[in-house]
Each structure stands twice: as structure tokens, then as C-alpha cells.
Amino acid sequence: MLEVKEYLKPKTVEEAYELGILPNSLYVSGGLIAAQLKISHLERLIDLKSLKMDEIEEGEFVKIGANTKLAAFMKNPTLSKLNNGFLEKSAREIGSTQIRNMATVGGSMAFKLGWSDVITIFMTMKSQIEFYDGGFQRVPLENYIKNGKRTQIVTAVYLPKSTHFMAFEKFAKSTFDIATLNLGAAILLENGVVKDATIVVGSRPMISERIREVEEFLKGKELSNSIEEAAKLIEKVVKVGTDMRASAEYRKVLAGALLKKAMRRIYHESGIQS
Ligand SMILES: Cc1cc2nc3c(=O)[nH]c(=O)nc-3n(C[C@H](O)[C@H](O)[C@H](O)COP(=O)(O)OP(=O)(O)OC[C@H]3O[C@@H](n4cnc5c(N)ncnc54)[C@H](O)[C@@H]3O)c2cc1C
């Protein structure tokens, strides 16, 4: 940061992008991660907050501007009610109140951090991401995280409206530690039978990934009777790694435990048993 010569506040996304592709430039939104990056020869900080991009609009999709703070998941009346309060409940697992008041939706996705809870949460909701890369594009978040580019400017996230029941589970060694593993489940039910399922595992420690074998396994099954088997299956198929937080073997068992917890939570919330 000592070498930074310019702090720029562009007025348009196009202008910000032209500055961002210059060598030794870095975008900043909430500033939480950007301030800690050790980048040599960093000369130019481009403040994306000057672009506003903090709107929350309800249409066919719910649009969340990239500069929206994570705190809005709990405070905004539209976001806090979606899918039985899924975003509101999930947000409680992300950092602390102070972190959620600073961190932005865009900054939490653009950096494509393996341990991001936000990416797992939005992938569970089958979100689409809009970004500028010389032109505006909108793609499934699942595809976006696979491209390695970091000059694209994230402008918004689009959440499809759905009646899926959703749960987000996270295991961390302490409240403020990053996840050893996180897991999101979205399940559409008809008379207790699974019609559609999305299962996402993140902080593996690699970036979040959908577990399609488990999604397929669940379809057409009674939710209450498939929890144990789904947990065994995820332990077998989930691709995980070893790092300082946990071994791959430990993460596999954790994936089974978090899936059971998520499915039981969905079972109770859905009211099937009553
Ligand atoms: C102490 C601490 C604890 C945390 N705990 C958690 C946690 O438990 N779970 C979790 O999921 N996350 C956690 N985070 C991460 C946090 O949620 C955000 O991911 C992080 O703060 C980045 O958001 P930001 O808005 O501050 O981005 P910045 O720090 O401003 O930017 C991060 C990077 O993304 C780029 N960028 C920012 N905005 C955009 C954009 N719109 N388009 C393109 N590029 C952009 C910047 O160039 C920068 O490289 C934690 C962070 C900290 C510091």
C-alpha cells in the first residue's frame, strides 16, 4: 500500500474497468480483504463504491447491487424474507456484525476465495452474477467462479425466486474463524418427496462446488427416509483436500454431518412431520 500513488473514484463501470486493466491497479469495495493483500508494485486503488451499485430490486429475479453490504441480508425486508429467511439466518454465520457492515456482496465473490461462505450461500440459491469485462455479461455463479480472471467488475447478483426450503451449515473452530467446511442445501418438496435439490460444499478447502451425485440421488425420494443414505453418499463422493485446518478424511466426515444437519433443519422447517 505504501507505493500507492492514486486513489480513484470513477463515475461509470466502463471508466473503472479501463483503470482496472492498467498494470498495478486494484479495485476496492468494502476494503476488508483489499487492505490486507500484499501486492508488490501496487500503484492505483480504484474505489468501486463511487459507482453506487447498492440497489436491491424485486422483479422476476431479486437483483442485489454488488456494493450491497452483507448486513442487508438481515436488515433489508426483501432479502431477509426470501426462502423462509435463508439469507438472514445464513448471514449470522459470516464473520461478525462489524465484518457484515463493511463487506460487500461483490467483494465477497470477485476474489473467488475458497473459504467463502457467501459463494456457497449464493450458489445454493442458484444465483446468477452480472459483471463487466468490456461488455456486460450475466452467467450462473457456478460458472463465474471457475474463470480465473480478476479484472472483471462484478456489478450485481440475481437471485431466482423459488419455494425451495434452504439451509446453510458451517463448521469452524471458533465463531470468528473461517470455515473448515461449509454446506448449503436447497430442496423443493411435494408431499414430502424431493422434486429438486441443490447441494453445495465450500471451504473444502477449494472453492465451492455442487455435489451433483447427491442431488440426483435425492430426487424422487422421501426426504425423511433419505437423510442417512445421502450423508453416506456425500462422504464418498465429495472432493476435499488437506490444509492446516483439517485433513481430507476429516472434511469428508464433516460433509456427511453438515448434510444431515441441513436436511433435518429443512425437514422440520417444511412441517412435513406435522
Ligand atoms: C476478519 C474477517 C473475517 C471474515 N469472515 C468471513 C466469514 O466468516 N465468511 C465469509 O464468507 N467471509 C468472511 N470474510 C470475508 C468477507 O466476507 C468479504 O469477502 C471480504 O471482506 C471482501 O469483501 P469487501 O467488500 O471488503 O471486498 P474488498 O476487500 O474491497 O475487495 C476484495 C477483492 O475483490 C476485488 N473486488 C471488490 N469488489 C469488486 C467488484 N465489485 N468487482 C470486482 N472485483 C472486486 C478487490 O479488488 C479485492 O481484490 C471475512 C473477512 C475478514 C477481514
The ligand as a Tripos MOL2 file, in Angstrom:
@<TRIPOS>MOLECULE
LIG
   53    58     1     0     0
SMALL
NO_CHARGES

@<TRIPOS>ATOM
      1 C1        -11.7240  -10.7240    9.8200 C.3       1 LIG1
      2 C2        -12.5200  -11.2150    8.6270 C.ar      1 LIG1
      3 C3        -13.4020  -12.2660    8.8120 C.ar      1 LIG1
      4 C4        -14.1670  -12.7360    7.7420 C.ar      1 LIG1
      5 N1        -15.0150  -13.7810    7.9360 N.ar      1 LIG1
      6 C5        -15.6980  -14.2770    6.8980 C.ar      1 LIG1
      7 C6        -16.5670  -15.3950    7.0600 C.ar      1 LIG1
      8 O1        -16.7480  -15.9380    8.1420 O.2       1 LIG1
      9 N2        -17.1940  -15.8580    5.9460 N.ar      1 LIG1
     10 C7        -17.0290  -15.2920    4.7010 C.ar      1 LIG1
     11 O2        -17.6240  -15.7500    3.7190 O.2       1 LIG1
     12 N3        -16.2360  -14.2350    4.5320 N.ar      1 LIG1
     13 C8        -15.5660  -13.7150    5.5960 C.ar      1 LIG1
     14 N4        -14.7420  -12.6390    5.3960 N.ar      1 LIG1
     15 C9        -14.6230  -12.0720    4.0420 C.3       1 LIG1
     16 C10       -15.6820  -11.0340    3.8010 C.3       1 LIG1
     17 O3        -16.9690  -11.6260    3.8140 O.3       1 LIG1
     18 C11       -15.5490  -10.4540    2.3900 C.3       1 LIG1
     19 O4        -15.3530  -11.4820    1.4720 O.3       1 LIG1
     20 C12       -14.3790   -9.5790    2.2850 C.3       1 LIG1
     21 O5        -14.4680   -8.6010    3.2870 O.3       1 LIG1
     22 C13       -14.3270   -8.9200    0.9130 C.3       1 LIG1
     23 O6        -15.3750   -8.0150    0.7500 O.3       1 LIG1
     24 P1        -15.0460   -6.4800    0.6000 P.3       1 LIG1
     25 O7        -16.2970   -5.8180    0.1440 O.co2     1 LIG1
     26 O8        -14.4210   -5.9700    1.8500 O.co2     1 LIG1
     27 O9        -14.0170   -6.5070   -0.6200 O.3       1 LIG1
     28 P2        -12.5870   -5.7640   -0.8220 P.3       1 LIG1
     29 O10       -11.6710   -6.1140    0.2970 O.co2     1 LIG1
     30 O11       -12.8580   -4.3260   -1.0790 O.co2     1 LIG1
     31 O12       -12.1490   -6.4710   -2.1380 O.3       1 LIG1
     32 C14       -11.7240   -7.8200   -2.1650 C.3       1 LIG1
     33 C15       -11.1170   -8.1040   -3.5400 C.3       1 LIG1
     34 O13       -12.1400   -8.1620   -4.5160 O.3       1 LIG1
     35 C16       -11.9770   -7.1430   -5.5100 C.3       1 LIG1
     36 N5        -13.3060   -6.5230   -5.6740 N.ar      1 LIG1
     37 C17       -14.0530   -5.9330   -4.7260 C.ar      1 LIG1
     38 N6        -15.2530   -5.5830   -5.2180 N.ar      1 LIG1
     39 C18       -15.2520   -5.9680   -6.5180 C.ar      1 LIG1
     40 C19       -16.2120   -5.8930   -7.5760 C.ar      1 LIG1
     41 N7        -17.4300   -5.3590   -7.3950 N.pl3     1 LIG1
     42 N8        -15.8630   -6.3750   -8.7730 N.ar      1 LIG1
     43 C20       -14.6370   -6.9360   -8.9890 C.ar      1 LIG1
     44 N9        -13.6920   -7.0060   -8.0430 N.ar      1 LIG1
     45 C21       -13.9970   -6.5380   -6.8140 C.ar      1 LIG1
     46 C22       -10.9090   -6.1760   -4.9450 C.3       1 LIG1
     47 O14       -10.0590   -5.7550   -5.9810 O.3       1 LIG1
     48 C23       -10.1400   -7.0410   -3.9900 C.3       1 LIG1
     49 O15        -9.1010   -7.6830   -4.6590 O.3       1 LIG1
     50 C24       -14.0020  -12.1430    6.4500 C.ar      1 LIG1
     51 C25       -13.1170  -11.0700    6.2710 C.ar      1 LIG1
     52 C26       -12.3830  -10.5990    7.3340 C.ar      1 LIG1
     53 C27       -11.4380   -9.4370    7.1110 C.3       1 LIG1
@<TRIPOS>BOND
     1     1     2 1
     2     2     3 ar
     3     2    52 ar
     4     3     4 ar
     5     4     5 ar
     6     4    50 ar
     7     5     6 ar
     8     6     7 ar
     9     6    13 1
    10     7     8 2
    11     7     9 ar
    12     9    10 ar
    13    10    11 2
    14    10    12 ar
    15    12    13 ar
    16    13    14 ar
    17    14    15 1
    18    14    50 ar
    19    15    16 1
    20    16    17 1
    21    16    18 1
    22    18    19 1
    23    18    20 1
    24    20    21 1
    25    20    22 1
    26    22    23 1
    27    23    24 1
    28    24    25 2
    29    24    26 1
    30    24    27 1
    31    27    28 1
    32    28    29 2
    33    28    30 1
    34    28    31 1
    35    31    32 1
    36    32    33 1
    37    33    34 1
    38    33    48 1
    39    34    35 1
    40    35    36 1
    41    35    46 1
    42    36    37 ar
    43    36    45 ar
    44    37    38 ar
    45    38    39 ar
    46    39    40 ar
    47    39    45 ar
    48    40    41 1
    49    40    42 ar
    50    42    43 ar
    51    43    44 ar
    52    44    45 ar
    53    46    47 1
    54    46    48 1
    55    48    49 1
    56    50    51 ar
    57    51    52 ar
    58    52    53 1
@<TRIPOS>SUBSTRUCTURE
     1 LIG1         1 GROUP 0 **** ****
